[in-house]
Amino acid sequence: MSADVLSFIIFLPAVVAFGLLVTTKNIEAVRNMAFLTTIVVLALVLKLYLEFEPSEGIQFVTNASWISSYGINYYIGVDGISLTILMMIAILIPTSYLLLWEGRTKGYWINMLLVQTGVTGSLLSLDIVLFYFFWEVMLLPVFLLIGIYGFGQKEFTTIKVTVYTMAGSLLMFVAVLYLGVTFNSEFGYWSFQYTDLMRITTLNYNEKIWLFLAFLAAFAIKIPIFPLHTWIMETYKNAPTGAVFLLSSIMAKLGVYAIIRFMIPIFPDIYVEFSMWFVIFGLFGLIYFGIAALMQDDIKRMFAYSSASHLSFISAGIFSLNAYGMNGALYLIIAHAIATGALFLLVGIIHDETGTKSIKKLGGLAKTAPIFTVIFAIMLFANVGLPGTNGFVSELLIIFGIYEFNHTLGYISALTVIIGASYMLWMFQRAILQDRDGECLNMRDLKIKEIIGLTPWVILVFLMGIYPDIFIDKFEPTVTHYINDILKIGAMK
């Protein structure tokens, strides 16, 4: 397969989006064309996945000059880590379209396509300025989705999200420029390739700390990590279902990926030195957001806190300094994207059909929507890490990783997963199973199109839970080399 296939995967959705913008006003034609585009991208990514050699590092590379006077290149490629997330994105987006099929406008589908270009471009960028460009590209369509198609205080929500993300982006931009200038001073030419930036040796300790924190703030807002999470509750409550799905299942994972791809390799010594604090902070976030989820009545807000809790657990796995934790974190990125994405889409259906998101007002849905209930339960069990699901494998690997890092923290991490199971099962019992004084809401069951859309997600939940090796084998060699190199370079600096 040609190296140019990555460019095709990145830009096809944007080209189709702009083509649809100027050629037709027919909403059905726009939606069908958008869906077909995501299917073509899925087919290309699937072929790429099958042809990828796990032991050969970064592959399908394109490196062309973009802004040559400052060493900024169109430098893209894929390794085991990015390939796994790329596959997840390629599967989730077209199948989510089937659950968002009805009642959307032309602008809605065009913005969805533009987001796809932004997230895949960010994921495959190996030049940090190019990464920054795509990072910003993916944000604008999401702001439009929230501002135009949101609910309640959607204008306030859009402004709040914009302020948060722009603040993070500004910090990242300053850090990127500082690294570029430092590289130029040390080596006599410009480059923003992350492999070149790893070679910088002239930064002093304080400079490294500030730059590390600047990148961390930008990515932590996107994940989000405590205490930079306060934008998420209003956003998930007021944003349309498609935007919530993109934010929770895909864009939050890019924040985690950016830490792995750029922050840790460029500052390996800071990563090693402060790993204990970040693992503790991750476990604190797991507990804090878990308890907050337990106290919610709005089902969307509850899932928002639940999502933040799981992402804190992923962060703890990344900083555990071993392959168990890193493999588990990467596996949980995929597992969490599937389970949380499906749950947010299903909650969107509940809201559309019953007009409420209050757990106290819901109830009895299992009687009128049995297929909906079964799929909801499967995703919920995956989310809490029930054995046989992908959530169990990923959480187990992270616990192993944290235990190897520090035995006491390992025991704590094993105990804290009970919190997630508590609020999820309690919500399921009240909102889905229990009748309200003998009544049940008149909610429809899933349509055929929606069942078809969710079927690949259900299959992945069990396939990843029962045969994890067929997935882990694709990224485990990359992760092992990655973590060994980081620890070696970190010890030398």
C-alpha positions in Angstrom: 0.0 0.0 0.0 1.3 3.5 -0.9 2.5 5.8 1.8 0.1 8.4 0.4 -2.8 6.4 1.8 -2.5 8.2 5.1 -3.0 11.6 3.4 -6.0 10.1 1.6 -7.4 8.9 4.9 -6.9 12.4 6.5 -8.2 14.6 3.8 -10.9 12.7 2.1 -13.6 13.7 4.7 -12.6 17.4 4.4 -12.6 17.3 0.6 -16.1 15.7 0.6 -17.3 18.2 3.2 -16.3 21.2 1.1 -17.6 19.6 -2.0 -21.0 19.0 -0.4 -21.0 22.5 1.0 -21.0 24.1 -2.5 -22.8 21.5 -4.6 -26.1 20.5 -2.9 -28.8 21.5 -0.4 -30.4 18.1 -0.2 -29.9 16.9 3.4 -30.4 13.2 2.5 -27.7 13.4 -0.2 -25.3 15.1 2.2 -25.9 12.5 4.9 -25.6 9.6 2.5 -22.4 10.9 1.0 -20.9 11.6 4.4 -21.7 8.1 5.5 -20.2 6.6 2.3 -17.1 8.6 2.9 -16.6 7.2 6.4 -17.1 3.7 5.0 -14.3 4.3 2.3 -12.0 5.5 5.1 -12.9 2.5 7.2 -12.0 0.1 4.3 -8.6 1.9 3.8 -7.8 1.8 7.5 -8.7 -1.9 7.7 -6.4 -2.7 4.8 -3.7 -0.6 6.5 -4.2 -2.5 9.7 -3.8 -5.9 8.0 -0.6 -4.8 6.2 1.0 -3.2 9.2 4.1 -5.0 10.6 4.1 -4.6 14.4 7.9 -5.0 14.8 8.9 -2.4 12.2 8.2 0.9 14.0 6.7 3.9 12.2 5.4 2.9 8.7 3.7 4.5 5.7 5.7 7.7 6.2 5.3 10.8 4.1 7.8 13.6 4.8 7.5 16.6 2.6 8.6 20.2 3.2 5.8 22.5 4.2 7.3 25.8 5.5 10.9 25.0 4.6 12.5 28.2 6.0 11.5 27.1 9.5 11.9 23.4 9.1 8.2 22.7 9.4 7.3 19.5 7.4 4.2 17.7 6.4 5.5 14.6 8.3 3.0 11.8 8.9 3.3 8.1 9.7 1.8 5.4 11.8 3.1 3.0 14.5 1.4 0.4 16.6 0.1 3.0 19.1 -1.5 5.4 16.6 -2.7 2.5 14.3 -4.8 1.1 17.2 -6.5 4.4 17.8 -6.9 5.0 14.1 -8.7 1.7 13.7 -11.0 2.7 16.7 -11.8 6.0 15.1 -12.5 4.4 11.7 -14.9 1.9 13.2 -16.8 4.2 15.6 -17.5 7.1 13.3 -19.5 5.4 10.5 -21.4 3.2 12.9 -22.3 6.2 15.1 -23.8 7.8 12.0 -26.4 5.0 11.9 -27.6 6.1 15.4 -27.6 9.8 14.5 -29.3 9.2 11.1 -32.6 11.0 11.6 -33.4 14.7 11.8 -29.9 16.2 11.2 -29.1 19.2 9.0 -26.6 19.6 6.2 -24.2 21.6 8.4 -24.3 18.9 11.1 -22.9 16.2 8.7 -20.4 18.6 7.2 -19.0 19.5 10.6 -18.8 15.8 11.5 -16.7 15.2 8.4 -14.4 18.1 9.2 -13.9 16.8 12.8 -12.8 13.4 11.3 -10.1 15.1 9.2 -8.9 17.0 12.3 -8.7 14.0 14.6 -7.0 11.7 12.1 -4.5 14.4 11.1 -3.6 15.0 14.7 -3.2 11.3 15.3 -0.9 10.7 12.3 1.3 13.9 12.6 4.9 13.4 13.5 5.8 17.1 13.2 4.6 19.0 16.3 3.6 22.1 14.3 1.5 20.0 11.9 0.0 18.3 15.0 -0.9 21.7 16.4 -2.5 22.7 13.0 -4.8 19.6 13.0 -5.5 20.0 16.7 -7.0 23.4 16.0 -8.8 22.2 12.9 -10.7 19.6 14.9 -11.9 22.1 17.5 -13.7 24.6 15.3 -16.4 22.2 13.9 -17.1 21.0 17.5 -17.7 24.6 18.6 -20.1 25.0 15.7 -21.9 21.7 16.6 -22.4 22.8 20.2 -23.3 26.5 19.4 -25.8 25.7 16.6 -27.2 22.3 17.5 -26.9 22.3 21.3 -29.5 22.6 24.1 -30.2 25.0 27.0 -27.4 27.5 27.6 -25.5 26.4 24.4 -24.0 29.9 23.8 -22.5 30.0 27.3 -21.3 26.4 26.9 -19.6 27.2 23.6 -17.9 30.3 25.1 -16.7 28.3 28.1 -15.3 25.5 26.0 -13.7 28.0 23.7 -12.0 29.8 26.5 -10.7 26.6 28.1 -9.4 25.1 24.9 -7.9 28.3 23.5 -6.0 28.8 26.8 -4.6 25.3 26.5 -3.8 25.8 22.8 -2.0 29.1 23.6 0.2 27.4 26.2 1.0 24.6 23.8 1.8 27.0 21.0 4.3 29.0 23.2 5.9 25.7 24.3 6.2 24.5 20.7 7.9 27.8 19.6 10.3 27.7 22.6 11.4 24.1 21.7 11.9 25.1 18.1 14.0 28.1 19.0 16.0 26.0 21.4 16.6 23.4 18.8 17.7 26.0 16.3 20.2 27.5 18.8 21.7 24.1 19.6 21.9 22.6 16.2 22.0 25.6 13.8 18.9 24.7 11.8 15.1 24.6 12.3 13.1 21.4 12.9 9.8 20.6 14.7 9.9 16.8 14.2 9.4 15.2 17.6 12.3 12.9 17.0 14.6 15.9 16.5 13.2 17.7 19.5 14.0 14.7 21.6 17.7 15.4 20.9 17.7 18.8 22.7 20.2 18.8 25.6 20.5 22.6 26.4 17.3 23.0 28.3 17.8 23.5 32.1 15.7 21.9 34.7 13.3 24.8 35.3 12.8 25.2 31.5 11.9 21.5 31.2 9.4 21.8 34.1 7.6 24.8 32.6 7.4 23.4 29.1 6.2 20.0 30.5 3.5 21.8 32.4 2.5 23.9 29.4 2.0 20.8 27.2 0.3 19.0 30.1 -2.2 21.8 30.6 -3.2 21.8 26.9 -3.7 18.0 26.9 -5.2 17.7 30.4 -8.0 20.2 29.4 -8.9 18.0 26.5 -8.9 14.7 28.5 -10.0 16.2 31.1 -7.9 15.8 34.3 -8.7 17.3 37.7 -8.8 20.3 38.3 -9.1 21.3 34.6 -12.4 19.5 34.1 -15.0 22.1 35.0 -16.0 22.7 31.3 -17.1 19.1 30.8 -20.3 19.0 32.8 -22.1 21.9 31.0 -20.7 20.7 27.7 -21.9 17.1 27.9 -25.3 18.3 29.3 -25.9 21.0 26.6 -24.1 19.6 23.5 -25.9 17.6 20.9 -25.4 13.8 21.0 -22.9 13.8 18.0 -20.7 16.4 19.7 -20.7 14.5 23.0 -19.8 11.3 21.3 -16.9 13.0 19.5 -15.7 14.7 22.6 -15.9 11.7 24.9 -15.0 8.8 22.6 -12.4 10.3 20.3 -11.1 13.8 21.2 -10.5 13.0 24.8 -8.4 10.0 23.8 -6.3 12.3 21.5 -5.3 14.2 24.7 -4.0 11.0 26.2 -2.3 10.0 22.9 -0.6 13.4 22.7 1.0 12.9 26.1 2.4 9.5 24.9 3.5 10.8 21.5 5.0 14.1 22.3 5.3 15.0 26.0 6.9 11.8 27.4 9.6 11.3 24.6 10.6 15.0 24.7 10.8 15.2 28.5 11.6 11.6 29.6 13.5 12.6 32.7 10.6 14.8 33.9 8.2 11.9 33.2 10.3 9.5 35.3 11.0 12.0 38.1 7.3 12.9 38.7 5.7 9.6 37.8 4.7 8.9 41.4 2.8 12.1 41.7 1.0 11.6 38.5 0.0 8.0 39.4 -1.4 9.3 42.8 -3.1 12.2 41.0 -4.7 9.7 38.5 -6.0 7.6 41.3 -7.3 10.6 43.1 -9.2 11.6 40.0 -10.6 8.1 39.6 -12.0 8.3 43.2 -13.1 12.0 43.0 -15.0 11.7 39.7 -16.4 8.4 40.7 -18.0 9.8 43.9 -19.2 12.8 41.9 -20.9 10.5 39.4 -22.6 8.7 42.3 -24.3 11.9 43.3 -25.7 12.9 39.9 -29.4 12.8 38.9 -28.8 13.9 35.3 -27.8 10.8 33.4 -25.5 12.7 31.0 -23.7 14.4 33.8 -23.3 11.1 35.5 -21.6 9.6 32.4 -19.5 12.8 32.0 -18.1 12.2 35.5 -17.7 8.5 34.8 -15.8 9.3 31.7 -13.4 11.6 33.6 -12.9 8.9 36.2 -11.9 6.3 33.6 -9.6 8.8 31.9 -7.9 9.5 35.2 -7.3 5.8 35.5 -5.8 5.7 32.0 -3.4 8.6 33.0 -2.3 6.6 36.1 -1.5 3.6 33.8 0.6 5.8 31.5 2.8 7.1 34.3 3.4 3.6 35.9 6.7 3.3 34.0 6.2 -0.2 32.7 4.7 -1.9 29.7 1.8 -3.4 31.7 0.5 0.0 32.6 1.1 1.5 29.1 -0.5 -1.5 27.3 -3.4 -1.4 29.7 -3.9 2.4 29.2 -3.8 2.0 25.4 -6.3 -0.9 25.6 -8.6 1.1 27.9 -8.5 4.0 25.5 -10.2 1.7 22.9 -12.4 -0.1 25.4 -13.6 3.1 27.0 -14.2 4.8 23.6 -16.5 1.9 22.6 -18.5 1.6 25.8 -18.8 5.3 26.6 -19.5 6.3 23.0 -22.3 3.7 22.8 -23.7 4.8 26.2 -23.8 8.5 25.2 -25.5 7.6 21.9 -28.1 5.5 23.8 -28.7 8.2 26.3 -29.2 10.6 23.4 -32.0 8.2 22.2 -33.5 8.2 25.7 -33.5 12.0 25.8 -35.1 12.3 22.3 -37.8 9.7 23.1 -38.7 10.5 26.7 -37.8 14.2 26.9 -35.9 13.7 30.2 -32.4 12.9 31.4 -33.3 12.7 35.1 -32.5 9.3 36.6 -35.4 9.8 39.1 -37.9 10.4 36.3 -36.8 7.5 34.1 -37.6 3.8 34.8 -39.3 0.8 33.3 -37.4 1.2 30.0 -36.6 -2.5 30.0 -40.3 -3.3 29.5 -40.8 -1.3 26.3 -37.3 -1.4 24.9 -35.8 -4.9 25.6 -33.1 -4.8 22.8 -32.1 -1.3 23.9 -31.8 -2.6 27.4 -29.6 -5.6 26.5 -27.2 -3.5 24.5 -27.2 -0.8 27.2 -26.3 -3.5 29.8 -23.5 -4.9 27.7 -21.9 -1.5 27.3 -22.4 -0.7 31.0 -20.8 -4.0 32.0 -17.8 -3.3 29.7 -17.5 0.1 31.3 -17.3 -1.4 34.8 -14.8 -4.0 33.7 -16.9 -7.2 33.9 -14.8 -10.4 33.1 -15.2 -11.4 29.5 -15.4 -7.8 28.3 -12.7 -5.5 26.9 -12.9 -3.3 30.0 -11.8 -6.2 32.3 -8.6 -6.8 30.3 -7.6 -3.2 30.2 -8.3 -2.5 33.8 -6.4 -5.6 34.9 -3.3 -4.6 32.9 -3.3 -1.2 34.4 -3.7 -2.6 37.9 -0.8 -5.0 37.2 1.2 -2.0 36.0 0.5 0.2 39.0 1.2 -2.8 41.3 4.6 -3.3 39.7 5.3 0.4 40.0 4.2 0.5 43.7 2.5 -2.3 45.6 0.4 -0.1 47.9 -0.9 2.0 45.0 -1.6 -1.2 43.1 -3.9 -2.4 46.0 -5.6 1.0 46.1 -6.2 0.9 42.3 -7.7 -2.5 42.5 -10.2 -1.4 45.2 -11.2 1.9 43.6 -12.7 0.2 40.5 -15.6 -0.8 42.8 -16.7 2.8 42.8 -17.4 2.7 39.1 -19.4 -0.5 39.4 -21.5 1.0 42.2 -22.8 4.1 40.4 -23.3 2.4 37.1 -25.3 -0.6 38.5 -27.3 1.7 40.8 -28.2 4.0 37.8 -29.1 0.9 35.7 -31.4 -0.4 38.4 -33.2 2.9 38.8 -33.3 4.3 35.2 -33.8 1.1 33.2 -35.1 -1.8 35.3 -37.3 -0.2 38.1 -40.8 0.9 37.4 -41.9 4.3 38.8 -44.9 3.3 41.0 -45.9 0.7 38.5 -45.5 3.0 35.5 -43.0 2.9 32.7 -42.1 5.4 30.1 -43.4 4.8 26.6 -40.0 4.5 24.9 -39.5 2.8 21.6 -37.0 0.0 21.1 -34.0 0.3 18.8 -34.6 0.5 15.0 -32.9 -2.0 12.7 -30.5 0.7 11.5 -29.5 1.4 15.1 -29.0 -2.2 15.9 -26.8 -2.6 12.8 -24.8 0.4 13.9 -24.2 -1.0 17.4 -23.5 -4.6 16.4 -19.8 -4.1 15.6 -19.4 -2.4 19.0 -20.9 -5.3 20.8 -18.7 -7.8 18.9 -15.6 -5.7 19.7 -16.6 -5.7 23.5 -16.5 -9.5 23.6 -13.8 -10.2 21.0 -11.4 -7.8 22.8 -12.4 -9.3 26.1 -12.0 -13.0 25.2 -9.2 -12.9 22.6 -7.1 -9.8 23.6 -3.9 -11.1 22.0 -5.1 -10.6 18.5 -5.3 -6.8 19.2 -2.5 -6.4 21.8 0.0 -8.1 19.4 -0.5 -5.2 17.0 0.8 -2.5 19.5 2.7 -4.5 22.2 6.1 -4.5 20.4 5.8 -0.7 19.8 4.9 -0.1 23.4 7.7 -2.3 24.7 10.4 -0.5 22.6 8.8 2.8 23.5 8.9 2.4 27.3 12.4 0.8 27.3 13.7 3.8 25.2 12.0 6.3 27.4 13.5 4.9 30.6 16.9 4.6 29.0 16.9 8.2 27.7 15.4 9.5 30.9 18.1 7.9 33.0 20.8 9.5 30.8 19.4 13.1 30.9 
